[in-house]
């Protein structure tokens, strides 16, 4: 191979490796892992996270009221709820990125959650895999929250 071609290949490889390492490098302000399902980008399966706090129940969001946050699309049922979330996402976003609180606490593992299996504890929204798992979580809720809070930083890499 001619020296010029070798230099060109080497330069191309260096540029490729540089770009890939930049893209793959974790950010100093890495976004939280948000559960969005396998084929979508909708946080909390498209439910309005503010409604849990203001209406006390799960409410489906609308594509008319949406925002992007931490790599996910968040839907809301009203402009007021959208505005509240945008003003303070950490107040309304579910704990553990919307993954199952029981799985985070008990198994130190990321598992999907059902927006219908929810509870607000000390002003924080927690979701669980389903209502049966939610009942197990509720039986030792403070223990699972303590364990989940300890486990989450390692899972949220």
N, C-alpha and C positions, 0 to 999 in steps of 0.2 A: 504494500500500500504506500502511496506517495505521502511524504511528510505533510503536505498541505491538507490532504484528505484526513489524515490522522488528527491534525490540529482542529479541523472543522468538526469532526466527530467528538473530540474531547471537549471542545467549547460547547457544543450542543448538549452533551451529557451533563456538563457542569451546570448549564443554565436550567436544564430539566430538574436536576437534583435540587438546585437552589429554590426553584419555584415550588416543588413538591414539599420540601422541608418547611417552607414558609406557610403553605396551605395547611399542612398537617400539624404544625406547632400549636400547642395549646395557647390560647390567649390569656393574658394576665387578668382579663375581665371576661372569662369564658361564660357563655350563656348557660343557664340551667337546662338540664335535660328535661324537655317537656314531652309528656306522653301524647302522641298524636295518632296512634294506630299505625298500621302497616302501610296503608296506601294513601294517607292524607296528611294534611298539615294543620288540621283543626284541633286546637287544645280542648280538652274536656269534651271530646266528641261533639263539639259545636254548641255546648251548653253555655249559658250566660253565668259566669262565675259571680258577678255582682248580685244577681237575683237570689242566690243562696242566702246572702246577708240581708237583703232588703225585702224579699218576699218570703223567705223561709222555706223555699222549695226549689227543686231543679226546674229551670225554664229553658227551652231551646232558644238559641240565638238566631239572628237573621243575618244574611249576607249584606243587608243594607247598613248594618252597624258592626263594623269589624276593624281590627287593628292587627298589626304584626308586632310580636314581642317574643324575644328569645327564640327566634326561628320558627315560631308557630303562629297560626292565624287564630285569633280570639274573636268569637262572635257574641253579640249582645242583643237583647230583646228591645232595647231602646237607646236613644242617643244619650240620655242621662246616665245610663249604666256604662256605656262606652266611655263617656267623659270621666266618670268616676274611676274606671279602671286605668285609663291613660294617666290620670293625675296621681295614682298610687297603686301600681300593679302588684307590689308585694303585699298589700293589704288584702287583695281579692284573689290572687292566684292560689291554687291549691298547694298544699305542702308536698314536698317530694316530687315536684313537677307534674303532679296529677297521677303518679303511679300509686299502686295499692299500698296504703299505709301499713297494713298488716304484714305484707310481704317484705317491706323495707325493714320493719322492726323485728319480725320473727326470723326471717330467712336471709336478711341482708341481700335481697334480690329485687330486680326490677320486674314488676308484673303489671299488666293492664288494670284499669279500674273502670267501674261502672258509675257514671254520673248520678245514677239513682241511689247508690249506696254511699251516702255522705253524712258528715257531721261537722259542725263547727264547735271547736274546743278552744277556749281562751282566745277567741277572735281569729282563729285560723281554721281554714277549710281542709278537711281530710277526706279522701276518697278511698274506697275499698273495691276489691274485685267483684263482689256481689253482696247481697244482704246477709247470707249465711256467714261469710267471712267477716263482714262488718260486725255481726253479733259476737264472734270470737274476739275481734279487736276491741270491742266495747267492754268486754268482761275484764280486760287488763289494760284498758286504754292508756293510763298514764305510764305504765311500764313500756308499752309498745311505742309511745311517743318518745320517751327518753331513749330507747334503743334506736328508733328510727332517726332521731336527730343525730345520734352518734354515727349511724351507718351511712346516712345520706351523703356526706361530703366524699366518701370513698366511692360511692356509686355514681356521683355526679361529676365524673371526670370526662 
